[in-house]
């Protein structure tokens, strides 16, 4: 069996494993105050062209989303996201569990449109009873989106401008950020994201790390005693060095971007193979997630040789399935999958 089920089924980049072994007996202080974390923070600030950025390392995407949204919103505020946003679909109600309602907008191939956001805010503040309603307190998007699509710089700028007008922070989930930054045709860079968002995170779990995300506050806006809030949420790691060392390695010699490129190149080869064999794409994703519509019979046939994700039923006879490449995907596995197809 060959697997294309997700981009976090492998362990970690060999460079990270090597450094973990090399530094195994180095004694450091805990809770992210060690030299590895400080070095990683400096490298991330430089890569973002944002010297004032405040960086905090957390273990995973759900923890990062929940802690950030809870810390940046008041008790009576909710988070605005698309109906397909990760915080609204695949996080088991973690945001609602922390006391904040998810306020949904339409999804446009996974993306949020600035016009929809503006309409929501105009409608909310135009309602004489708005003080009896959940207030839009933060805007959540992801890049790439749940469907592997990516924002353009113009689209991010438009969202940024609406958020700035209403003084609402824009939060970008970057669980797969490396793949978005390396996608063919993108005009969005890491410094662009630092400029156009108030807070975002650089995903490590799905981009070469054993685990971990680097949360970046870009406007001197890390909440007061954020460290305490992280601990209250049970998201603090005593051995913070493990997170810092991984990101210090990922942001040395452009490793993060180089290994992200592998996922894009292998996905491009797989897309070409799928097209040649006449498969129908559910939508056009420029990153490492490939969504294909197949008959249920074909899906069962493929399940005997390939591990992939079930995404959703189209009708009684057809299903959308997902193939995912990663930083570690081997081209020979792609060729084997194409042969099976």
Secondary structure by P-SEA (a helix, b strand, c coil): cccccccccccccaaaaaaaaaacccccccccccaaaaaaaaaaaaaaccccbbbbbbccaaaaaaaaaaaaccccbbbbbccccccccccccccccccbbbbbcccccccccaaaaaaaaaaaaacccccccccccbbbbbccccccccccaaaaaaaaaaaaaacbbbbbbccaaaaaaacccccccaaaaaaaccbbbbbcccccccbbbbbbbcccccccaaaaaaaaaccccccaaaaaaaaaaaaccaaaaaaaaaaaaaaaaaaaaaaaacccccccccccbbbbbbcaaaaaaaaacbbbbbcccccccbbbbbbbbcccccaaaaaaaaaac
